[in-house]
């Protein structure tokens, strides 16, 4: 996977932040289904999706690890402060939905930004996003039981 043009440092920041965000969000959802709902099927689907996302971006991360990691600016990140609504959750369903939304949004950002690198990889992230929509629908229904 070779980028045919110079890529702005901000693009690497976007990829790095959203890759971490999607993995974190899906992990929270997976743990809710695993430990609270005892949902083996939902847990397996999320775990599989999480591993697929990791595998899909692994080559890009290996090829651009230095750019991705060096682009991080945790101390100066203007969006790192939590807003009030992020500090409270009404229950497990709300917690699940907040984190699945986080995952879906990050997958969409990656889908778009990865077009700068590889159109097929971008399409793969679109499929991941729709998989997460499906998992979310079933999980929310089951969490309400």
C-alpha positions as CSV (number, residue, x, y, z in Angstrom):
1,X,0.0,0.0,0.0
2,X,1.9,3.1,-1.2
3,X,0.6,6.6,-1.1
4,X,1.1,8.3,-4.4
5,X,1.2,11.8,-2.9
6,X,2.5,13.5,0.1
7,X,0.0,13.0,3.0
8,X,-0.5,15.7,5.5
9,X,0.5,14.9,9.1
10,X,-3.2,15.7,10.0
11,X,-4.3,12.8,7.9
12,X,-2.1,10.4,9.9
13,X,-3.6,11.9,13.1
14,X,-7.1,11.3,11.8
15,X,-6.3,7.7,11.0
16,X,-4.5,7.0,14.3
17,X,-7.2,8.6,16.5
18,X,-10.1,6.9,14.7
19,X,-8.4,3.5,14.6
20,X,-7.9,3.7,18.4
21,X,-11.4,5.1,18.9
22,X,-13.1,2.3,16.9
23,X,-11.2,-0.4,18.7
24,X,-12.0,1.1,22.1
25,X,-15.7,1.6,21.4
26,X,-16.1,-1.9,20.0
27,X,-14.3,-3.4,23.0
28,X,-16.6,-1.6,25.5
29,X,-19.6,-3.0,23.6
30,X,-18.1,-6.4,23.4
31,X,-17.5,-6.4,27.2
32,X,-21.0,-5.3,27.9
33,X,-22.4,-8.2,25.9
34,X,-19.9,-10.6,27.3
35,X,-19.9,-9.8,31.0
36,X,-23.3,-8.2,31.6
37,X,-25.6,-9.8,29.0
38,X,-23.9,-13.2,28.8
39,X,-24.5,-12.9,25.0
40,X,-22.1,-15.4,23.5
41,X,-23.2,-14.8,19.9
42,X,-23.1,-11.0,20.1
43,X,-19.7,-11.1,21.9
44,X,-18.3,-13.4,19.2
45,X,-19.6,-11.1,16.4
46,X,-18.1,-8.1,18.0
47,X,-14.8,-9.8,18.7
48,X,-14.7,-11.1,15.1
49,X,-15.4,-7.6,13.7
50,X,-12.8,-6.0,16.0
51,X,-10.2,-8.5,14.8
52,X,-11.2,-7.9,11.2
53,X,-10.8,-4.2,11.6
54,X,-7.4,-4.7,13.2
55,X,-6.3,-7.1,10.4
56,X,-7.5,-4.8,7.7
57,X,-5.5,-1.8,8.8
58,X,-2.5,-3.8,10.0
59,X,-0.5,-3.4,6.8
60,X,-1.2,0.4,6.7
61,X,-0.1,0.7,10.3
62,X,3.1,-1.3,9.6
63,X,3.9,0.7,6.5
64,X,3.2,4.1,8.2
65,X,3.8,3.3,11.9
66,X,6.3,6.1,12.4
67,X,4.0,8.7,10.7
68,X,1.0,7.5,12.7
69,X,2.6,7.5,16.1
70,X,4.7,10.6,15.6
71,X,1.5,12.5,14.5
72,X,-0.1,12.1,17.9
73,X,-0.2,15.2,20.0
74,X,-2.1,14.2,23.1
75,X,-1.1,17.3,25.1
76,X,-2.2,19.8,22.5
77,X,-5.3,17.9,21.3
78,X,-8.1,20.5,21.2
79,X,-10.8,17.9,21.5
80,X,-9.6,15.7,24.4
81,X,-11.7,17.4,27.1
82,X,-15.0,15.5,27.7
83,X,-18.2,17.3,27.3
84,X,-20.9,17.0,30.0
85,X,-23.0,14.5,28.1
86,X,-20.0,12.2,27.8
87,X,-19.5,12.0,31.6
88,X,-22.9,10.4,32.3
89,X,-24.6,7.3,31.1
90,X,-28.2,6.2,32.0
91,X,-27.5,2.5,32.0
92,X,-25.9,-0.3,30.0
93,X,-28.0,0.3,26.9
94,X,-27.0,3.9,26.9
95,X,-23.4,3.0,27.5
96,X,-23.6,0.4,24.7
97,X,-25.2,2.9,22.3
98,X,-22.7,5.6,23.0
99,X,-19.8,3.3,22.3
100,X,-21.3,1.7,19.2
101,X,-22.0,5.2,17.9
102,X,-18.3,6.0,18.6
103,X,-17.3,2.9,16.6
104,X,-19.7,3.7,13.6
105,X,-18.5,7.3,13.4
106,X,-14.8,6.2,13.5
107,X,-15.4,3.6,10.8
108,X,-17.0,6.2,8.6
109,X,-14.1,8.6,9.1
110,X,-11.6,5.8,8.3
111,X,-13.7,4.8,5.2
112,X,-13.4,8.3,3.9
113,X,-9.8,9.0,4.8
114,X,-8.5,5.6,3.6
115,X,-9.6,6.7,0.1
116,X,-6.3,8.6,0.1
117,X,-4.5,5.3,0.4
118,X,-6.5,2.5,-1.0
119,X,-10.1,2.4,-2.4
120,X,-10.5,-1.3,-1.6
121,X,-9.5,-0.7,2.0
122,X,-12.0,2.1,2.1
123,X,-14.7,-0.2,0.9
124,X,-13.8,-2.8,3.5
125,X,-14.3,-0.2,6.2
126,X,-17.8,0.6,4.8
127,X,-18.6,-3.1,5.1
128,X,-17.3,-3.0,8.7
129,X,-19.6,0.0,9.5
130,X,-22.7,-1.8,8.2
131,X,-21.7,-4.9,10.2
132,X,-21.6,-2.8,13.3
133,X,-25.1,-1.4,12.5
134,X,-26.4,-4.9,12.3
135,X,-24.7,-6.0,15.5
136,X,-26.0,-2.9,17.3
137,X,-29.6,-3.6,16.3
138,X,-29.6,-7.1,17.6
139,X,-27.7,-6.2,20.8
140,X,-29.9,-3.3,21.7
141,X,-33.0,-5.5,21.3
142,X,-31.5,-8.2,23.4
143,X,-30.2,-5.8,26.1
144,X,-33.8,-4.4,26.5
145,X,-35.0,-7.9,27.4
